[in-house]
Amino acid sequence: MSELPDPTALFKCLADETRLRIALLIAAEGELCVCELMAALDDSQPKISRHLAQLRACGLLLDRRQGQWVYYRLHPQLAAWVQGILQITLEANEAWIKDNCQALREMRRPERKTACD
């Protein structure tokens, strides 16, 4: 996967505020699980999961399972133009997700296993 099917699909996927916040939070943090996104966005598990499924379907995210947790990250093979759009959007809108980032810092987050564990 060197790029998404087309720019229209990407922008349609990110046109929803919740999906855009999820994408930016994951871009900022590297990877997040559903419970972290629920705390950051103050939203329900079904709503967050539905948006994550849409972000996966449009090719933006990959997931990995660790015990009972499923962690989401940006697809490592995203085209450079997609990575650039996400990074520029994140840098230009840090204030827009400031409260979400604060909620993440304040929650008790699940432990992640690293590649060395």
Beta strands, then each sheet from edge to edge (+ up, - down):
strand 1: 31-33
strand 2: 61-66
strand 3: 69-74
sheet 1: 1+ 3- 2+
end
